[in-house]
Amino acid sequence: TSSGASRPPTGAPPTLAPAPPVAKAAAAPSVVFDKCKHDAVLAKLLELNSQLAVDPASNDLSLSEEEVLTLKSLVEALKSGSTSRTAAQLRVFFGDESRGGLLRWPAHCLF
């Protein structure tokens, strides 16, 4: 070309500059506890769940019997040192499209 820049020969694929390095996303802050009073936490969650269940304004937020059993199994797994979680155990906290989970409980249930 007249500007002095070179062009690839006709029919040759264009050359691309290498992609810039992708910045890694910052890790989300998290908290790790070395010790936990599992039974005390479970007892408090069950107490709060019972309170939600008897209040007509919030009984749809309370855990079902199946979810309570799943929560209890999760606590037992945590007590034994297990680091694996099932989808059902995660749903107890996060809920799904049809039900909320513990993370959707009202603010007065935070402890």
N, C-alpha and C positions, 0 to 999 in steps of 0.2 A: 504494500500500500504506500501511498505517498507520504504518510505520516511516519513511516519507518517501522511500524508494528508488523510483526509477521503473522500470516494467516496460515492455518493448516491447509495442505493441498486439498483441492476439490475432492469430495467423497470421503475424506478422512473424518473420523469422529472428532468432535470438539474435545479439547482437554479441559478438565475442570480442576480448579484449585482444591487442595485437600480441605476437608471440612474442619472448622475450628474445633478445638477440644470442647466437649460438653461439660459444663460445670455440674458438679454433683449437688443434688438438692441437700439442703441442710437437714440433718436428722431432727425429727420432732423431739422436743424435750420430753423426758420421761422421768419417772421416779421409781427407784428400786428400793424395796424394803428388805432388810436382812431378816427381820423378825416380824411375825404377825400373830395376833391372837385370833386364829381362824374361827374358833368356836364363838368367841365374843362378837366378831363381825357377822357371822351367820345368824346368831341370835338377834342382833340388832336389825338385820335385813328382814328376818321373819317377823319381828315385832312391827316394823314399819309396813310390811306387806299386809299384816292383819289389820292395821289401822286404815290402810287404803281400801281394803276389801269391804269394810263395814260402812264406809262413807259413800253415799250414793253419787256424790260429785266426782269421786276418784276411783270407784271400784273397778272401772275398766282398765285402770293402770296396774292393778294388783296382779301378781303372778298366779298362773293356774297351778293346780296340784302337780301337774307334770313338770312345769317350770321350777317349782319348789324342789321336786326330787332331783332335777337336773342341777340346780344350784347346790344342793347338798352333795351330790356326787362330785361337783367341781371342787368344793371345799375339801372333801376327802382326798381328791387327787393332789391338791395343793399341799395339804398336810404331809402327804407321802413324798413330796419333792418332784412330782411329775411336772414336766414343762409342756406337754402336749395338751391341746384343747380340741374339743369336738365342735362341730358347727352348732349343735344344740346348746352347748355351754356358752358360746359366744352370743347366740340369739337371746339368751336370758339378759344379757347386758345391752345389746344393741337393738334388739327387736327385729322385726321384719316388716313387710308391707302391710300386714294385717294387725300386728300388735306392737306396742311400744315395749321397750325393755327397761331395765333398772335406770339406764342413763336418761330416760324420759320422765322419771319420777319428779314430783314437785320439789322446789328448793327446800322446803321444810324437812324433806327426807334426807338431805345431805348431812353427813356426819364425818 
